[in-house]
Amino acid sequence: MSAAPWWRDAVVYQVYVRSFADGDGDGIGDLAGITSRLDHLEALGVDAIWLTPCYPSPQLDHGYDVADYFGIDPAYGDLAAFDRLVAEARRRSIRVLMDVVPNHCSSEHPWFRAALASPPGSPERARFFFRDGRGSDGELPPNNWRSVFGGSTWTRVTEADGSPGQWYLHTFSPWQPDLDWSCPDVVAMFRSMLTFWFDRGVDGFRVDAVAVVGKAAELPDAPPVPEGTAENDVWAHNPYTVFWPTAHDHWRDWRRLIDEYEAAHPGRELVTVSEAYTPDRPDLLLQYVGPDQFHQSFCFDLMLAPWRVDTLRVTIEPVAATLTAAGAPLTWTLNNHDTQRGVTRYGRADATEMSSWTKNNLVYTGAPVDLEVGTRRARAAITLAAALPGSLYLFQGEELGLPEVLDLPASARQDPIFFRTEGRETGRDGCRVPLPWSTDAATSFGFSSASVGADAPAAAPWMPQPDDWGAYSVAAQQDDPGSVLSMYRSLLRARRSLLDPDAPLEWPELGAHAGPHPELLVLRRGTVTVVVNVGAVDLAVAEVLPALVGESLLVSSLAGHHDPTVVPADTCCWFGPPR
């Protein structure tokens, strides 16, 4: 039997390129900065990094508006800098994944500029969704679809003769026109793009927004949404583009290309992971992951769950059972660049209430935040996630316990969501603030490690950092055994040394005579029993889990906790046979 592929139980670290590390002092993260900080990632114990889009782009959605799929944005470096990063990562046994955006490109992409200069019905426009408007003079959008970022999904163009013309579709923003995957040019371009980066040593791709790539050919009006639907959630109720089945043909084509590439390049093990939010629908998630489509697909439900036993279990057990029964891998994450950071989510006053469960990564409650409570729960949550079978994706800064920056001034915000909703929704900027590496405020807490000129100070970071950011820095935490960083390092070592990757997920009944405790989540992987106390009171093992009396405490999310007779409040513990 061949060994399982590396990605099946890997730890992958998401690098938001713009905010990770600035290697040239211009205030913007870049590839040289990432290369200079690879030792941090090696010490953390990750198997791979995933780079957010670093292709040439006008940066109106910070790289998710791609103007050239075959290059590197000058703000981040060049292809030579990319090659150095891949080589240095490989020297540390760290693989490199990129981010591919198949649903749309930038309005600055040569294809779209050519489409604007071409007449209706032209081959140039066939690569996109150009349609005539409704109304007597075509003054109304072709349908009623709403954008993920707010507002209509349609923008009208001015034709070459200066007259009002057709409309084009953009699921996200006007500067991100949707590509029409029924056009052979689109299919061929992405096949070439994947091969181009595989040839440069890339080990795989995270695939953006796969749920909206397919569209019903007639583009009919979406049905009415339920009353009270949040502005940022209206788009998700459109059955004519969300999970439209035609996209699966293209993912199968990609998998054939990848399988053929691996066969032609012995030793290469490539991976694709899809971004498909499928709340409460493990059956739908399963459609994206398997031997003929994506290798992985994120199990997002756990990330969005309130801090409760029932919601934690219901976001783990069904998806694990459904995918495992089909032989599909599990892919867990608790943070990414599109949702508020876990420390803040878990610290909200309503984090234990069902009412906080929006099941949408862009919709949050405004409840007050207790960062001490949030940090303690976030430590417990990652200790739970690390115990689950499958792979684990981390987002930069979570290993430092960074909270969401909620008080960014409007003048500093850059997320299209903020502008498209006229400030009604703050957007995702708060999780994208540049990382703190040191306590030195003069270098943006170590984010900018060099200056552009010999005597020039480093530029201010592209997004302002809080005044207390240095307290969260790598330098402030690396020698503190009780820090979040130290916990992440030891947790990833324990995950590798204590857990059998092939051990199934089990739900043992270990409660006292009265049955399971309402504030305890208990699961088992092989000889390791994982216990999460989501309550506010410490619990004695002898009283609530007598079957674990005498077992060793292998891992605890709570700093300084070494007592196997108690499971502290808001803490996750791993128990195992006596040592």
Secondary structure, 3 states (H helix, E strand, C coil): CCCCCHHHHCEEEEECHHHHCECCCCCCCCHHHHHHCHHHHHHHCCCEEEECCCCCCCCCCCCCCCCCCCCCCCCCCCHHHHHHHHHHHHHCCCEEEEEECCCECCCCCHHHHHHHHCCCCCCCHHHECEECCECCCCCECCCCCECCCCCECEEEEECCCCCEEEEEECCCCCCCCEECCCCHHHHHHHHHHHHHHHHCCCCEEEECCHHHCCCCCCCCCCCCCCCCCCHHHHHHHCCCCCCCCCHHHHHHHHHHHHHHHHHHCCCCCCEEEECCCCCCCHHHHHCCECCCCECEECECHHHHCCCCHHHHHHCCHHHHHHHHHCCCCCEEECCCCCCCCHHHHHHECCCCCHHHCCCCCCCCCCCCECHHHHHHHHHHHHHHHHHCCCEEEEECCHHHCCCCCCCCCHHHCCCHHHHHCCCCCCCCHHHCCCCCCCCCHHHCCCCECCCCCCCCCCCCCCCCCCCCHHHHCHHHHCCCCCCHHHHHHHHHHHHHHHCCCCCCEECCCCCECCECCCCEEEEEECCEEEEEECCCCCEEHHHHCHHHCCCEEEEECCCCCCCCCEECCCEEEEEECCC
